[in-house]
């Protein structure tokens, strides 16, 4: 799938340029599976290629705890869906680091939510929009336990596409951003 990516090296809106990033690494085997999809078998018996093995060897992680956290979500803490229209909500993910960010979404509400895209590699100083939609409203609209989590790793690596084996191998370096999902009348 083609992902729309916006260069955010300058915060001046007049100077924002757009380009496309081709993300071809994973088949979408299940709706909104995020990291679980990355670690599961997709039925295509993918084996780790020499390029993927080289990418793992070249990966140098960059901890966001060493400096300010520069992977920014907008909204930053919650997404609210109205029961009246259940409109699609947009989450913007900005990578303000000087290094790429490999990321994947996961949720505890797989039957109610879908997202597109669900994973990718975000270049340095770039942003992407993720479409988040409700597929089924909960019976109790006061539910406040639904969450969407963005797992990510910042690093200096050679691969430009999401690689499940690399993402899983770097599990202990992954960081998280959590968004609460709320429903209103």
Backbone as numpy.savetxt, mean C-alpha at the origin, in Angstrom:
# Nx Ny Nz CAx CAy CAz Cx Cy Cz
-1.34 -3.86 -13.80 -2.18 -2.68 -13.80 -1.30 -1.45 -13.80
-1.79 -0.38 -14.37 -1.05 0.88 -14.38 -1.44 1.66 -13.13
-0.47 2.19 -12.46 -0.71 2.99 -11.28 -0.40 4.43 -11.61
-1.26 5.36 -11.22 -1.00 6.77 -11.43 -0.13 7.26 -10.28
1.00 7.79 -10.59 1.95 8.23 -9.58 2.23 9.69 -9.81
2.27 10.46 -8.74 2.53 11.88 -8.83 3.84 12.20 -8.14
4.71 12.92 -8.81 5.98 13.33 -8.23 5.70 14.47 -7.26
6.13 14.32 -6.01 5.88 15.34 -5.00 7.17 15.93 -4.46
8.20 16.02 -5.30 9.46 16.56 -4.83 9.31 18.03 -4.44
8.34 18.71 -5.00 8.04 20.08 -4.63 6.60 20.12 -4.18
6.33 20.81 -3.09 4.96 20.89 -2.61 4.14 21.90 -3.38
4.77 22.66 -4.29 4.08 23.63 -5.12 3.24 22.87 -6.14
1.91 22.97 -6.04 1.01 22.22 -6.90 1.23 22.51 -8.38
1.69 23.71 -8.72 1.89 24.07 -10.12 3.02 23.27 -10.76
3.90 22.72 -9.93 5.05 22.01 -10.47 4.94 20.49 -10.34
3.76 19.99 -9.98 3.60 18.54 -9.85 3.52 17.92 -11.25
4.29 16.90 -11.47 4.26 16.19 -12.75 3.77 14.78 -12.53
3.11 14.24 -13.53 2.56 12.89 -13.41 3.27 11.95 -14.36
3.40 10.73 -13.94 3.94 9.68 -14.79 3.34 8.36 -14.35
3.54 7.33 -15.12 2.97 6.03 -14.81 4.04 5.05 -14.38
3.66 4.17 -13.48 4.54 3.11 -13.00 3.86 1.79 -13.32
4.53 0.94 -14.05 3.95 -0.35 -14.40 4.21 -1.33 -13.28
3.15 -1.89 -12.70 3.28 -2.84 -11.61 2.74 -4.17 -12.10
3.62 -5.13 -12.37 3.21 -6.38 -13.00 3.56 -7.61 -12.18
3.95 -7.47 -10.94 4.52 -8.59 -10.20 3.52 -9.66 -9.77
2.32 -9.29 -9.32 1.42 -10.28 -8.71 0.08 -10.36 -9.42
-0.45 -11.56 -9.56 -1.84 -11.68 -10.00 -2.76 -11.36 -8.83
-3.94 -10.84 -9.11 -4.89 -10.58 -8.03 -5.72 -11.83 -7.83
-5.29 -12.67 -6.90 -5.95 -13.95 -6.70 -7.15 -13.86 -5.78
-7.19 -12.84 -4.94 -8.28 -12.74 -4.00 -8.48 -11.26 -3.67
-9.71 -10.84 -3.46 -10.01 -9.45 -3.17 -9.38 -9.01 -1.86
-8.63 -7.95 -1.90 -8.08 -7.26 -0.73 -7.37 -8.19 0.22
-6.37 -8.88 -0.25 -5.65 -9.79 0.62 -4.33 -9.25 1.08
-3.82 -8.22 0.44 -2.61 -7.55 0.90 -1.47 -8.48 1.19
-0.93 -8.42 2.39 0.24 -9.21 2.75 -0.06 -10.69 2.70
-1.28 -11.10 3.06 -1.60 -12.52 3.00 -1.51 -13.03 1.57
-1.94 -12.24 0.60 -1.81 -12.61 -0.80 -0.34 -12.72 -1.17
0.46 -11.81 -0.64 1.88 -11.82 -0.96 2.56 -13.08 -0.46
2.09 -13.63 0.65 2.76 -14.80 1.21 2.15 -16.11 0.75
0.99 -16.05 0.10 0.31 -17.28 -0.28 0.71 -17.77 -1.66
0.22 -18.96 -2.00 0.46 -19.53 -3.32 -0.62 -18.99 -4.25
-0.23 -18.47 -5.40 -1.17 -17.88 -6.34 -1.58 -18.85 -7.43
-1.12 -20.09 -7.35 -1.50 -21.06 -8.35 -0.64 -21.01 -9.60
0.28 -20.06 -9.69 1.11 -19.97 -10.88 2.52 -20.49 -10.60
2.71 -21.09 -9.43 3.97 -21.72 -9.06 5.18 -20.83 -9.33
5.06 -19.55 -8.96 6.18 -18.64 -9.14 7.34 -19.08 -8.28
8.51 -19.08 -8.86 9.72 -19.35 -8.09 10.53 -18.08 -8.06
11.38 -17.99 -7.08 12.20 -16.80 -6.94 13.23 -16.76 -8.07
13.20 -15.68 -8.86 14.12 -15.54 -9.98 15.47 -15.07 -9.49
16.46 -15.18 -10.35 17.80 -14.69 -10.01 17.76 -13.19 -9.72
16.95 -12.44 -10.49 16.84 -11.00 -10.25 16.27 -10.72 -8.86
15.25 -11.51 -8.43 14.69 -11.32 -7.11 15.72 -11.64 -6.04
16.50 -12.72 -6.24 17.54 -13.07 -5.28 18.58 -11.96 -5.20
18.92 -11.37 -6.35 19.88 -10.26 -6.35 19.29 -9.06 -5.62
17.99 -8.80 -5.83 17.36 -7.66 -5.17 17.39 -7.82 -3.66
17.18 -9.05 -3.17 17.24 -9.29 -1.73 18.64 -8.99 -1.22
19.65 -9.42 -1.95 21.02 -9.17 -1.55 21.39 -7.69 -1.57
20.78 -6.93 -2.48 21.10 -5.51 -2.61 20.30 -4.62 -1.68
19.26 -5.18 -1.06 18.37 -4.37 -0.24 19.10 -3.84 0.99
19.00 -2.55 1.20 19.53 -1.92 2.41 18.37 -1.16 3.02
17.85 -1.64 4.14 16.67 -1.01 4.73 17.03 0.31 5.37
16.06 1.18 5.38 16.20 2.50 5.99 15.10 2.62 7.03
15.46 2.74 8.28 14.47 2.81 9.34 13.90 4.21 9.43
12.57 4.31 9.43 11.95 5.62 9.58 12.06 6.09 11.03
12.43 5.19 11.94 12.58 5.59 13.33 13.86 6.41 13.53
14.80 6.31 12.56 16.03 7.07 12.66 15.79 8.56 12.42
14.71 8.89 11.74 14.38 10.29 11.47 12.88 10.42 11.51
12.36 11.54 11.04 10.92 11.71 10.99 10.31 10.67 10.06
9.07 10.25 10.36 8.39 9.31 9.49 7.90 10.08 8.27
8.45 9.76 7.12 8.16 10.50 5.91 7.28 9.74 4.92
6.63 8.67 5.37 5.60 8.04 4.57 4.28 8.56 5.14
3.56 9.33 4.35 2.42 10.08 4.84 1.13 9.56 4.21
0.12 9.33 5.05 -1.21 8.95 4.57 -2.15 10.13 4.73
-3.03 10.32 3.75 -4.06 11.35 3.84 -5.37 10.71 3.39
-6.31 10.48 4.30 -6.34 10.86 5.71 -5.33 10.04 6.53
-4.97 10.59 7.68 -3.88 9.99 8.46 -4.34 9.02 9.55
-5.62 9.09 9.98 -6.01 8.23 11.10 -7.32 7.48 10.91
-8.26 8.02 10.10 -9.53 7.32 9.92 -10.15 7.67 8.57
-11.00 6.75 8.11 -11.78 6.94 6.88 -13.23 6.73 7.26
-14.09 7.67 6.87 -15.50 7.60 7.24 -16.34 7.37 5.98
-17.20 6.34 6.03 -18.13 6.04 4.95 -19.53 6.37 5.42
-20.31 7.05 4.57 -21.70 7.37 4.87 -22.58 6.25 4.34
-23.51 5.77 5.16 -24.43 4.72 4.74 -25.36 5.21 3.64
-25.57 6.52 3.56 -26.47 7.08 2.56 -25.95 6.88 1.14
-24.65 7.02 0.94 -24.14 6.90 -0.43 -23.00 5.90 -0.60
-22.36 5.49 0.48 -21.25 4.53 0.42 -20.25 4.86 -0.69
-20.00 6.13 -0.88 -19.09 6.56 -1.93 -17.68 6.03 -1.69
-16.98 5.93 -2.77 -15.58 5.51 -2.71 -14.79 6.60 -1.98
-13.87 6.18 -1.15 -12.97 7.11 -0.47 -11.57 6.96 -1.05
-10.84 8.03 -1.05 -9.48 8.04 -1.60 -8.49 8.17 -0.45
-7.48 7.31 -0.47 -6.36 7.43 0.47 -5.14 7.79 -0.36
-4.48 8.88 -0.01 -3.26 9.25 -0.70 -2.07 8.80 0.13
-1.14 8.11 -0.51 0.08 7.65 0.14 1.23 8.43 -0.49
1.96 9.19 0.34 3.09 9.98 -0.15 4.38 9.44 0.45
5.34 9.17 -0.41 6.67 8.73 0.03 7.61 9.93 -0.05
7.87 10.56 1.06 8.73 11.74 1.09 10.18 11.36 1.37
10.47 10.07 1.44 11.84 9.60 1.63 12.62 9.75 0.33
13.93 9.63 0.43 14.80 9.62 -0.74 15.00 8.20 -1.25
14.26 7.26 -0.71 14.36 5.84 -1.07 12.98 5.31 -1.41
12.90 4.26 -2.22 11.61 3.66 -2.55 10.95 3.03 -1.32
9.63 2.92 -1.37 8.85 2.25 -0.32 8.10 1.09 -0.95
8.34 -0.13 -0.46 7.56 -1.30 -0.88 6.43 -1.42 0.14
5.18 -1.53 -0.33 4.04 -1.51 0.57 2.97 -2.52 0.16
2.12 -2.87 1.14 0.97 -3.74 0.91 -0.11 -3.39 1.93
-1.37 -3.46 1.51 -2.50 -3.20 2.40 -3.05 -4.50 2.95
-3.58 -4.43 4.17 -4.33 -5.54 4.73 -5.47 -4.95 5.55
-6.49 -5.77 5.82 -7.64 -5.31 6.58 -8.21 -6.46 7.39
-8.95 -6.11 8.43 -9.67 -7.12 9.19 -11.13 -7.20 8.72
-11.47 -6.47 7.66 -12.85 -6.42 7.15 -12.87 -6.78 5.66
-12.34 -7.95 5.33 -12.22 -8.36 3.92 -13.56 -8.49 3.21
-14.61 -8.84 3.95 -15.91 -9.00 3.31 -16.59 -7.66 3.06
-16.15 -6.59 3.72 -16.80 -5.29 3.60 -16.02 -4.28 2.76
-14.72 -4.47 2.61 -13.90 -3.45 1.97 -13.11 -4.01 0.80
-12.90 -3.17 -0.21 -11.97 -3.52 -1.29 -11.11 -2.29 -1.59
-9.90 -2.55 -2.05 -8.96 -1.47 -2.34 -8.27 -1.73 -3.66
-7.92 -0.65 -4.35 -7.17 -0.76 -5.60 -6.27 0.46 -5.73
-4.98 0.26 -5.85 -4.21 -0.98 -5.80 -4.04 -1.46 -4.36
-3.59 -2.71 -4.19 -3.42 -3.30 -2.86 -1.96 -3.38 -2.45
-1.04 -3.18 -3.37 0.39 -3.31 -3.08 1.18 -2.62 -4.18
2.45 -2.38 -3.92 3.29 -1.79 -4.95 4.62 -1.31 -4.39
5.37 -0.66 -5.26 6.60 0.02 -4.88 6.42 1.47 -5.25
6.55 2.35 -4.28 6.37 3.78 -4.49 7.74 4.43 -4.58
8.06 5.05 -5.73 9.37 5.68 -5.89 9.58 6.80 -4.87
10.83 7.23 -4.70 11.12 8.34 -3.80 10.38 9.61 -4.26
9.94 10.39 -3.30 9.30 11.68 -3.56 8.10 11.54 -4.49
7.34 10.46 -4.33 6.17 10.21 -5.19 4.95 9.92 -4.33
3.79 9.98 -4.95 2.53 9.71 -4.25 1.65 8.85 -5.14
0.74 8.14 -4.50 -0.24 7.32 -5.22 -1.57 7.42 -4.49
-2.66 7.30 -5.24 -3.97 7.27 -4.61 -4.48 5.84 -4.61
-5.06 5.45 -3.49 -5.65 4.13 -3.32 -7.15 4.33 -3.19
-7.93 3.65 -4.03 -9.39 3.72 -3.94 -9.85 2.69 -2.92
-10.61 3.15 -1.93 -11.15 2.27 -0.89 -12.67 2.33 -0.98
-13.29 1.16 -1.12 -14.74 1.09 -1.28 -15.36 0.10 -0.31
-16.61 0.39 0.08 -17.38 -0.54 0.90 -18.17 -1.43 -0.04
-18.02 -2.74 0.11 -18.78 -3.68 -0.72 -20.04 -4.15 0.00
-20.03 -4.04 1.32 -21.16 -4.50 2.13 -21.13 -3.72 3.44
-22.22 -3.03 3.75 -22.29 -2.31 5.02 -22.45 -3.29 6.18
-21.85 -2.99 7.32 -22.07 -3.85 8.49 -23.51 -3.69 8.98
-24.03 -4.73 9.62 -25.39 -4.66 10.17 -25.49 -3.57 11.21
-24.46 -3.41 12.00 -24.42 -2.39 13.04 -23.47 -1.28 12.58
-24.03 -0.13 12.20 -23.21 0.98 11.70 -22.33 1.61 12.77
-22.59 1.28 14.03 -21.75 1.85 15.09 -20.46 1.05 15.28
-20.25 0.02 14.47 -19.04 -0.78 14.59 -17.81 0.12 14.40
-16.84 -0.06 15.27 -15.64 0.78 15.17 -14.36 -0.06 15.22
-14.49 -1.33 14.87 -13.32 -2.22 14.95 -12.67 -2.48 13.58
-13.30 -2.00 12.49 -12.71 -2.21 11.17 -11.46 -1.35 11.01
-10.44 -1.95 10.41 -9.16 -1.26 10.22 -8.60 -1.60 8.84
-7.81 -0.67 8.31 -6.96 -0.91 7.15 -5.56 -0.57 7.60
-4.62 -1.46 7.32 -3.23 -1.25 7.71 -2.35 -1.27 6.47
-1.47 -0.29 6.37 -0.48 -0.25 5.30 0.84 -0.68 5.91
1.34 -1.85 5.49 2.67 -2.32 5.90 3.65 -1.83 4.85
4.82 -1.36 5.29 5.79 -0.85 4.31 7.22 -1.03 4.80
8.12 -1.01 3.83 9.56 -1.05 4.09 10.19 0.02 3.22
11.02 0.85 3.81 11.79 1.85 3.07 13.17 1.27 2.84
13.66 1.35 1.62 14.98 0.77 1.38 15.61 1.21 0.09
16.84 0.85 -0.06 17.61 1.12 -1.28 17.72 -0.22 -2.00
16.89 -0.41 -3.03 16.87 -1.71 -3.68 16.77 -1.55 -5.19
17.04 -2.63 -5.90 17.10 -2.57 -7.36 15.77 -2.90 -8.02
14.87 -3.61 -7.36 13.60 -3.98 -7.98 12.67 -2.77 -8.03
11.86 -2.69 -9.09 10.90 -1.60 -9.23 9.47 -2.10 -9.15
9.28 -3.39 -8.84 7.94 -3.94 -8.70 7.83 -4.71 -7.38
6.61 -4.88 -6.94 6.35 -5.57 -5.69 6.79 -7.02 -5.82
7.62 -7.48 -4.90 8.13 -8.84 -4.91 7.71 -9.51 -3.60
6.77 -10.47 -3.64 6.27 -11.09 -2.41 7.37 -11.68 -1.54
8.31 -12.39 -2.15 9.35 -13.05 -1.35 10.23 -12.02 -0.64
10.56 -10.94 -1.32 11.38 -9.89 -0.71 10.60 -9.21 0.42
9.32 -8.89 0.17 8.51 -8.22 1.18 8.39 -9.09 2.43
8.18 -10.38 2.25 8.05 -11.29 3.40 9.39 -11.50 4.09
10.49 -11.59 3.33 11.81 -11.75 3.93 12.18 -10.55 4.80
11.63 -9.39 4.50 11.94 -8.18 5.25 10.89 -7.88 6.32
10.14 -8.90 6.73 9.06 -8.73 7.69 9.46 -8.04 8.97
10.64 -8.33 9.49 11.04 -7.71 10.75 11.44 -6.25 10.57
11.57 -5.77 9.34 11.87 -4.36 9.09 10.61 -3.57 8.76
9.49 -4.27 8.54 8.27 -3.59 8.11 7.73 -2.69 9.21
7.17 -1.59 8.75 6.49 -0.66 9.65 5.04 -0.58 9.23
4.19 0.02 10.07 2.75 0.03 9.82 2.16 1.42 9.98
1.14 1.65 9.18 0.26 2.82 9.32 -1.15 2.25 9.41
-1.89 2.63 10.44 -3.24 2.10 10.64 -4.29 3.18 10.43
-5.36 2.80 9.74 -6.51 3.68 9.54 -7.75 3.00 10.11
-8.47 3.71 10.97 -9.74 3.20 11.49 -10.81 3.46 10.43
-11.71 2.52 10.26 -12.83 2.67 9.32 -14.10 2.88 10.13
-14.81 3.97 9.85 -16.05 4.29 10.54 -17.19 4.39 9.54
-18.40 4.08 10.00 -19.60 4.13 9.17 -20.60 5.06 9.84
-21.22 5.96 9.06 -22.21 6.89 9.60 -23.51 6.75 8.82
-24.57 7.27 9.41 -25.89 7.22 8.75 -26.01 8.32 7.72
